[in-house]
Each structure stands twice: as structure tokens, then as C-alpha cells.
Amino acid sequence: MVIKWIQKIRLKKGVLHRQLGIPSDKKIPMALLNKIIKAKPGDVISNPSVLGKKKIKVTSVLEKRANLARNLKGIGK
């Protein structure tokens, strides 16, 4: 039996893109997601890619969104 957990959570589409300043038609670089997840909440990180904001303040919500995005990128491969 397959449990469809992803359909039950309430995703706010495009929020991570807006928070990072990356257009919704572009993909979020994996290097940026990894850097956000490794940083502690309250830290200010520099964006390693060309897309989006240059300086990003990491919050706990941003860290959770980045973690979910990184995990969902692996689904479907």
C-alpha cells in the first residue's frame, strides 16, 4: 500500500522562489539549497549562483522549505 503523503501537505507554490528572488520559471540551484540547509538560522549567506538575491538571511522556515525542495528534487528520478 502506497501512502500519498505529499498530496496531504499544504504546499505554498512559488514561496521559496519569491523568498530567494529567483524567477519561478528557473530552477533553484542545488548548491544554494545545500548552503541554506548547512547554515544555522540567523546566518546571512552569500548566493553561490548568479540567479536571485546575493545575500540571503536564513530562517528556520527557509531552512525547512529548502530541505523539502531538495528532497522533492530526488523524487521522480
N, CA, C and O atoms as a GROMACS GRO file, in nm:
protein
  308
    1MET      N    1   0.083  -0.118   0.000
    1MET     CA    2   0.000   0.000   0.000
    1MET      C    3   0.088   0.125   0.000
    1MET      O    4   0.177   0.139   0.084
    2VAL      N    5   0.064   0.213  -0.092
    2VAL     CA    6   0.141   0.336  -0.103
    2VAL      C    7   0.065   0.449  -0.034
    2VAL      O    8  -0.051   0.475  -0.064
    3ILE      N    9   0.133   0.514   0.059
    3ILE     CA   10   0.072   0.628   0.128
    3ILE      C   11   0.107   0.755   0.052
    3ILE      O   12   0.225   0.785   0.032
    4LYS      N   13   0.007   0.829   0.010
    4LYS     CA   14   0.030   0.952  -0.066
    4LYS      C   15   0.036   1.070   0.030
    4LYS      O   16  -0.061   1.144   0.045
    5TRP      N   17   0.152   1.088   0.093
    5TRP     CA   18   0.167   1.193   0.193
    5TRP      C   19   0.185   1.330   0.130
    5TRP      O   20   0.148   1.431   0.190
    6ILE      N   21   0.241   1.336   0.012
    6ILE     CA   22   0.271   1.465  -0.050
    6ILE      C   23   0.143   1.539  -0.089
    6ILE      O   24   0.141   1.662  -0.090
    7GLN      N   25   0.037   1.467  -0.121
    7GLN     CA   26  -0.088   1.531  -0.156
    7GLN      C   27  -0.158   1.591  -0.035
    7GLN      O   28  -0.238   1.683  -0.048
    8LYS      N   29  -0.127   1.539   0.084
    8LYS     CA   30  -0.195   1.584   0.204
    8LYS      C   31  -0.134   1.710   0.264
    8LYS      O   32  -0.202   1.784   0.336
    9ILE      N   33  -0.005   1.737   0.236
    9ILE     CA   34   0.054   1.858   0.293
    9ILE      C   35   0.013   1.978   0.210
    9ILE      O   36  -0.014   1.966   0.090
   10ARG      N   37   0.008   2.091   0.273
   10ARG     CA   38  -0.035   2.213   0.205
   10ARG      C   39   0.088   2.290   0.158
   10ARG      O   40   0.151   2.361   0.235
   11LEU      N   41   0.120   2.274   0.031
   11LEU     CA   42   0.234   2.344  -0.026
   11LEU      C   43   0.192   2.484  -0.071
   11LEU      O   44   0.086   2.502  -0.129
   12LYS      N   45   0.277   2.580  -0.043
   12LYS     CA   46   0.255   2.716  -0.094
   12LYS      C   47   0.346   2.731  -0.215
   12LYS      O   48   0.466   2.755  -0.201
   13LYS      N   49   0.289   2.716  -0.332
   13LYS     CA   50   0.369   2.711  -0.454
   13LYS      C   51   0.435   2.846  -0.482
   13LYS      O   52   0.371   2.951  -0.477
   14GLY      N   53   0.563   2.841  -0.511
   14GLY     CA   54   0.638   2.960  -0.550
   14GLY      C   55   0.692   3.043  -0.436
   14GLY      O   56   0.759   3.143  -0.460
   15VAL      N   57   0.665   3.004  -0.312
   15VAL     CA   58   0.710   3.085  -0.198
   15VAL      C   59   0.862   3.083  -0.186
   15VAL      O   60   0.923   3.187  -0.160
   16LEU      N   61   0.924   2.968  -0.205
   16LEU     CA   62   1.069   2.959  -0.196
   16LEU      C   63   1.134   3.039  -0.308
   16LEU      O   64   1.236   3.105  -0.286
   17HIS      N   65   1.078   3.035  -0.427
   17HIS     CA   66   1.130   3.115  -0.539
   17HIS      C   67   1.124   3.263  -0.506
   17HIS      O   68   1.220   3.336  -0.528
   18ARG      N   69   1.010   3.308  -0.452
   18ARG     CA   70   0.996   3.451  -0.419
   18ARG      C   71   1.089   3.490  -0.306
   18ARG      O   72   1.146   3.599  -0.308
   19GLN      N   73   1.106   3.402  -0.208
   19GLN     CA   74   1.191   3.432  -0.094
   19GLN      C   75   1.338   3.443  -0.136
   19GLN      O   76   1.414   3.522  -0.079
   20LEU      N   77   1.377   3.365  -0.235
   20LEU     CA   78   1.515   3.367  -0.283
   20LEU      C   79   1.536   3.468  -0.396
   20LEU      O   80   1.650   3.496  -0.432
   21GLY      N   81   1.428   3.522  -0.451
   21GLY     CA   82   1.440   3.618  -0.560
   21GLY      C   83   1.470   3.553  -0.694
   21GLY      O   84   1.526   3.618  -0.783
   22ILE      N   85   1.435   3.427  -0.709
   22ILE     CA   86   1.459   3.354  -0.834
   22ILE      C   87   1.326   3.344  -0.909
   22ILE      O   88   1.225   3.309  -0.849
   23PRO      N   89   1.326   3.374  -1.039
   23PRO     CA   90   1.201   3.363  -1.116
   23PRO      C   91   1.147   3.220  -1.111
   23PRO      O   92   1.223   3.124  -1.105
   24SER      N   93   1.014   3.208  -1.114
   24SER     CA   94   0.952   3.077  -1.099
   24SER      C   95   0.976   2.985  -1.219
   24SER      O   96   0.960   2.863  -1.207
   25ASP      N   97   1.015   3.040  -1.334
   25ASP     CA   98   1.041   2.955  -1.449
   25ASP      C   99   1.184   2.898  -1.448
   25ASP      O  100   1.216   2.811  -1.529
   26LYS      N  101   1.270   2.946  -1.358
   26LYS     CA  102   1.407   2.896  -1.345
   26LYS      C  103   1.414   2.796  -1.230
   26LYS      O  104   1.335   2.803  -1.136
   27LYS      N  105   1.508   2.703  -1.238
   27LYS     CA  106   1.527   2.605  -1.131
   27LYS      C  107   1.618   2.664  -1.022
   27LYS      O  108   1.709   2.742  -1.051
   28ILE      N  109   1.591   2.625  -0.898
   28ILE     CA  110   1.674   2.667  -0.787
   28ILE      C  111   1.799   2.579  -0.786
   28ILE      O  112   1.787   2.456  -0.784
   29PRO      N  113   1.919   2.639  -0.787
   29PRO     CA  114   2.041   2.558  -0.790
   29PRO      C  115   2.057   2.473  -0.664
   29PRO      O  116   2.027   2.517  -0.553
   30MET      N  117   2.104   2.352  -0.682
   30MET     CA  118   2.123   2.259  -0.572
   30MET      C  119   2.230   2.311  -0.476
   30MET      O  120   2.221   2.287  -0.355
   31ALA      N  121   2.330   2.382  -0.526
   31ALA     CA  122   2.435   2.438  -0.440
   31ALA      C  123   2.376   2.538  -0.342
   31ALA      O  124   2.418   2.545  -0.226
   32LEU      N  125   2.279   2.617  -0.387
   32LEU     CA  126   2.214   2.714  -0.299
   32LEU      C  127   2.131   2.644  -0.192
   32LEU      O  128   2.134   2.685  -0.076
   33LEU      N  129   2.058   2.541  -0.230
   33LEU     CA  130   1.978   2.466  -0.133
   33LEU      C  131   2.068   2.402  -0.027
   33LEU      O  132   2.036   2.406   0.092
   34ASN      N  133   2.180   2.344  -0.069
   34ASN     CA  134   2.271   2.282   0.025
   34ASN      C  135   2.332   2.384   0.120
   34ASN      O  136   2.350   2.356   0.239
   35LYS      N  137   2.364   2.502   0.068
   35LYS     CA  138   2.424   2.606   0.151
   35LYS      C  139   2.324   2.658   0.254
   35LYS      O  140   2.362   2.687   0.368
   36ILE      N  141   2.196   2.669   0.216
   36ILE     CA  142   2.093   2.713   0.309
   36ILE      C  143   2.074   2.610   0.420
   36ILE      O  144   2.059   2.646   0.536
   37ILE      N  145   2.073   2.482   0.383
   37ILE     CA  146   2.050   2.376   0.482
   37ILE      C  147   2.166   2.365   0.580
   37ILE      O  148   2.144   2.337   0.698
   38LYS      N  149   2.289   2.386   0.534
   38LYS     CA  150   2.406   2.377   0.622
   38LYS      C  151   2.416   2.495   0.717
   38LYS      O  152   2.473   2.482   0.826
   39ALA      N  153   2.362   2.610   0.679
   39ALA     CA  154   2.371   2.730   0.763
   39ALA      C  155   2.274   2.721   0.880
   39ALA      O  156   2.173   2.650   0.874
   40LYS      N  157   2.306   2.793   0.986
   40LYS     CA  158   2.218   2.798   1.102
   40LYS      C  159   2.119   2.912   1.085
   40LYS      O  160   2.150   3.012   1.019
   41PRO      N  161   1.999   2.900   1.144
   41PRO     CA  162   1.903   3.011   1.138
   41PRO      C  163   1.963   3.138   1.200
   41PRO      O  164   2.022   3.134   1.309
   42GLY      N  165   1.948   3.249   1.130
   42GLY     CA  166   2.005   3.376   1.174
   42GLY      C  167   2.128   3.415   1.096
   42GLY      O  168   2.166   3.532   1.096
   43ASP      N  169   2.193   3.319   1.030
   43ASP     CA  170   2.311   3.348   0.950
   43ASP      C  171   2.272   3.416   0.820
   43ASP      O  172   2.161   3.398   0.770
   44VAL      N  173   2.363   3.496   0.765
   44VAL     CA  174   2.345   3.556   0.634
   44VAL      C  175   2.444   3.489   0.542
   44VAL      O  176   2.565   3.493   0.566
   45ILE      N  177   2.394   3.426   0.435
   45ILE     CA  178   2.480   3.355   0.341
   45ILE      C  179   2.486   3.430   0.210
   45ILE      O  180   2.397   3.509   0.178
   46SER      N  181   2.592   3.405   0.134
   46SER     CA  182   2.603   3.462   0.000
   46SER      C  183   2.559   3.356  -0.100
   46SER      O  184   2.589   3.238  -0.085
   47ASN      N  185   2.489   3.401  -0.201
   47ASN     CA  186   2.436   3.311  -0.302
   47ASN      C  187   2.549   3.266  -0.396
   47ASN      O  188   2.613   3.352  -0.458
   48PRO      N  189   2.576   3.135  -0.408
   48PRO     CA  190   2.684   3.089  -0.495
   48PRO      C  191   2.649   3.095  -0.644
   48PRO      O  192   2.737   3.081  -0.728
   49SER      N  193   2.522   3.114  -0.677
   49SER     CA  194   2.481   3.116  -0.817
   49SER      C  195   2.456   3.260  -0.863
   49SER      O  196   2.459   3.354  -0.783
   50VAL      N  197   2.430   3.276  -0.991
   50VAL     CA  198   2.405   3.407  -1.049
   50VAL      C  199   2.259   3.449  -1.026
   50VAL      O  200   2.230   3.569  -1.019
   51LEU      N  201   2.169   3.353  -1.014
   51LEU     CA  202   2.026   3.382  -1.000
   51LEU      C  203   1.992   3.430  -0.860
   51LEU      O  204   2.050   3.385  -0.762
   52GLY      N  205   1.897   3.521  -0.852
   52GLY     CA  206   1.839   3.559  -0.723
   52GLY      C  207   1.919   3.662  -0.646
   52GLY      O  208   2.010   3.725  -0.698
   53LYS      N  209   1.881   3.676  -0.519
   53LYS     CA  210   1.944   3.772  -0.430
   53LYS      C  211   2.088   3.730  -0.400
   53LYS      O  212   2.118   3.611  -0.397
   54LYS      N  213   2.174   3.828  -0.377
   54LYS     CA  214   2.315   3.798  -0.348
   54LYS      C  215   2.335   3.757  -0.202
   54LYS      O  216   2.414   3.668  -0.174
   55LYS      N  217   2.263   3.823  -0.110
   55LYS     CA  218   2.272   3.791   0.032
   55LYS      C  219   2.136   3.742   0.079
   55LYS      O  220   2.035   3.805   0.050
   56ILE      N  221   2.134   3.631   0.152
   56ILE     CA  222   2.009   3.571   0.198
   56ILE      C  223   2.021   3.543   0.347
   56ILE      O  224   2.117   3.480   0.391
   57LYS      N  225   1.922   3.591   0.424
   57LYS     CA  226   1.919   3.561   0.567
   57LYS      C  227   1.843   3.431   0.587
   57LYS      O  228   1.729   3.416   0.543
   58VAL      N  229   1.908   3.336   0.653
   58VAL     CA  230   1.850   3.203   0.674
   58VAL      C  231   1.759   3.207   0.796
   58VAL      O  232   1.801   3.247   0.905
   59THR      N  233   1.635   3.164   0.777
   59THR     CA  234   1.541   3.147   0.888
   59THR      C  235   1.508   2.999   0.900
   59THR      O  236   1.543   2.920   0.812
   60SER      N  237   1.442   2.962   1.007
   60SER     CA  238   1.408   2.821   1.024
   60SER      C  239   1.307   2.777   0.919
   60SER      O  240   1.311   2.662   0.873
   61VAL      N  241   1.215   2.866   0.881
   61VAL     CA  242   1.116   2.833   0.778
   61VAL      C  243   1.184   2.816   0.642
   61VAL      O  244   1.152   2.725   0.567
   62LEU      N  245   1.279   2.905   0.612
   62LEU     CA  246   1.354   2.894   0.486
   62LEU      C  247   1.432   2.764   0.482
   62LEU      O  248   1.439   2.699   0.378
   63GLU      N  249   1.491   2.727   0.594
   63GLU     CA  250   1.567   2.602   0.600
   63GLU      C  251   1.477   2.482   0.575
   63GLU      O  252   1.515   2.388   0.504
   64LYS      N  253   1.357   2.483   0.633
   64LYS     CA  254   1.262   2.373   0.613
   64LYS      C  255   1.216   2.366   0.467
   64LYS      O  256   1.205   2.258   0.410
   65ARG      N  257   1.190   2.483   0.406
   65ARG     CA  258   1.148   2.486   0.265
   65ARG      C  259   1.258   2.435   0.174
   65ARG      O  260   1.231   2.362   0.078
   66ALA      N  261   1.382   2.473   0.202
   66ALA     CA  262   1.495   2.428   0.121
   66ALA      C  263   1.515   2.278   0.135
   66ALA      O  264   1.546   2.210   0.038
   67ASN      N  265   1.498   2.227   0.256
   67ASN     CA  266   1.511   2.084   0.279
   67ASN      C  267   1.404   2.006   0.204
   67ASN      O  268   1.434   1.903   0.144
   68LEU      N  269   1.281   2.054   0.206
   68LEU     CA  270   1.173   1.989   0.133
   68LEU      C  271   1.199   1.995  -0.017
   68LEU      O  272   1.177   1.896  -0.088
   69ALA      N  273   1.246   2.109  -0.067
   69ALA     CA  274   1.276   2.122  -0.210
   69ALA      C  275   1.386   2.027  -0.253
   69ALA      O  276   1.377   1.967  -0.360
   70ARG      N  277   1.489   2.013  -0.170
   70ARG     CA  278   1.598   1.921  -0.203
   70ARG      C  279   1.550   1.777  -0.204
   70ARG      O  280   1.589   1.699  -0.290
   71ASN      N  281   1.464   1.742  -0.108
   71ASN     CA  282   1.411   1.605  -0.103
   71ASN      C  283   1.317   1.578  -0.220
   71ASN      O  284   1.318   1.468  -0.276
   72LEU      N  285   1.237   1.676  -0.258
   72LEU     CA  286   1.143   1.654  -0.368
   72LEU      C  287   1.213   1.653  -0.504
   72LEU      O  288   1.159   1.596  -0.599
   73LYS      N  289   1.331   1.714  -0.515
   73LYS     CA  290   1.405   1.707  -0.640
   73LYS      C  291   1.447   1.564  -0.672
   73LYS      O  292   1.459   1.528  -0.788
   74GLY      N  293   1.470   1.483  -0.567
   74GLY     CA  294   1.514   1.345  -0.586
   74GLY      C  295   1.401   1.253  -0.628
   74GLY      O  296   1.427   1.145  -0.682
   75ILE      N  297   1.275   1.294  -0.604
   75ILE     CA  298   1.161   1.211  -0.641
   75ILE      C  299   1.141   1.219  -0.793
   75ILE      O  300   1.151   1.327  -0.852
   76GLY      N  301   1.113   1.108  -0.852
   76GLY     CA  302   1.085   1.107  -0.995
   76GLY      C  303   1.205   1.068  -1.078
   76GLY      O  304   1.195   1.061  -1.201
   77LYS      N  305   1.318   1.043  -1.014
   77LYS     CA  306   1.436   1.002  -1.090
   77LYS      C  307   1.442   0.852  -1.098
   77LYS      O  308   1.534   0.797  -1.159
   0.00000   0.00000   0.00000
